[in-house]
Amino acid sequence: MASTKEYLSFILEQLSLLEDIAYKAMMGEYILYFHGRIFGGIYDDRFLVKNVKSARTLMPDAVLELPYEGAKKMLLVDNVEDKEFLMQLVQAMEDELPLPKKR
């Protein structure tokens, strides 16, 4: 099942307190970027973020889920209604995320 544009729009609105959020459509799903770094994505209308220490600290009860077959498990964000929390989560993750590779 591919993710809907409506769910993408909802998540982007929830992340609107952050500057420099971007996304890329990929095979019916959406990869999310903060300052050019991949931090998560929308998969089957689920908001998942990378399994990094800061995200686990802020969401100790988060469930690990597969975004798609063959991928690394990611953390399911279930508190998508709280814009302040989402801003804090993404900002906390930034230093743990790799910089984009130069082409």
C-alpha positions as CSV (number, residue, x, y, z in Angstrom):
1,M,0.0,0.0,0.0
2,A,1.4,3.4,-1.0
3,S,1.2,6.4,1.3
4,T,-1.3,9.1,0.5
5,K,-0.5,12.7,-0.4
6,E,-3.0,13.7,2.3
7,Y,-1.0,12.0,5.0
8,L,2.2,13.5,3.7
9,S,0.6,16.9,3.8
10,F,-0.6,16.3,7.4
11,I,2.9,15.3,8.5
12,L,4.6,18.3,6.7
13,E,2.1,20.6,8.4
14,Q,3.0,19.0,11.8
15,L,6.7,19.6,11.0
16,S,6.1,23.2,10.0
17,L,7.8,24.7,13.1
18,L,11.1,23.5,11.6
19,E,12.9,25.2,8.7
20,D,14.4,23.3,5.8
21,I,12.2,20.2,5.9
22,A,12.1,18.5,2.5
23,Y,10.8,15.3,1.0
24,K,11.4,13.1,-2.0
25,A,8.8,10.7,-3.4
26,M,10.2,7.2,-3.8
27,M,8.1,4.2,-5.0
28,G,4.9,5.4,-3.5
29,E,6.5,6.4,-0.2
30,Y,8.2,9.6,1.0
31,I,11.7,10.1,2.4
32,L,12.0,13.1,4.8
33,Y,15.0,15.4,5.2
34,F,16.1,18.0,7.7
35,H,18.9,20.2,6.7
36,G,19.6,17.8,3.9
37,R,19.9,14.8,6.2
38,I,17.5,11.9,6.0
39,F,15.7,11.5,9.3
40,G,12.7,9.4,8.4
41,G,9.8,8.9,6.1
42,I,6.2,8.2,5.4
43,Y,5.6,4.5,4.7
44,D,2.1,3.0,4.3
45,D,0.8,6.2,6.0
46,R,3.0,5.7,9.0
47,F,5.5,8.3,10.2
48,L,8.8,6.4,10.9
49,V,12.1,7.9,12.0
50,K,15.6,6.4,12.1
51,N,16.5,4.3,15.1
52,V,19.0,6.6,16.7
53,K,19.8,7.1,20.4
54,S,18.1,10.5,20.7
55,A,14.9,9.3,19.2
56,R,14.8,6.2,21.5
57,T,15.4,8.5,24.4
58,L,12.5,10.8,23.5
59,M,10.2,7.8,22.6
60,P,11.3,5.0,25.0
61,D,8.1,3.0,24.2
62,A,8.2,3.4,20.4
63,V,7.7,0.3,18.4
64,L,10.3,-0.8,15.8
65,E,8.7,-1.4,12.4
66,L,9.9,-2.3,8.9
67,P,9.3,0.6,6.4
68,Y,9.4,-2.0,3.6
69,E,10.7,-5.5,3.0
70,G,14.5,-5.7,3.4
71,A,15.0,-2.4,5.1
72,K,16.3,-1.6,8.6
73,K,13.7,-1.3,11.3
74,M,12.6,2.3,12.1
75,L,10.8,3.8,15.1
76,L,7.1,4.5,14.7
77,V,6.1,8.0,15.8
78,D,2.7,7.8,17.3
79,N,2.6,11.3,18.8
80,V,2.0,13.0,15.5
81,E,-0.5,15.5,16.9
82,D,2.1,17.3,19.0
83,K,4.0,19.8,16.8
84,E,6.4,20.9,19.6
85,F,7.3,17.3,20.3
86,L,8.0,16.6,16.6
87,M,10.2,19.7,16.4
88,Q,12.1,18.6,19.5
89,L,12.5,15.0,18.1
90,V,13.8,16.0,14.7
91,Q,16.2,18.6,16.1
92,A,17.5,16.1,18.7
93,M,18.2,13.6,15.9
94,E,20.1,15.9,13.6
95,D,23.7,15.4,15.0
96,E,23.3,11.6,14.8
97,L,22.3,11.6,11.2
98,P,24.9,11.3,8.4
99,L,25.6,14.2,6.1
100,P,24.4,13.8,2.5
101,K,27.1,12.2,0.3
102,K,28.6,14.4,-2.3
103,R,28.0,13.4,-5.9
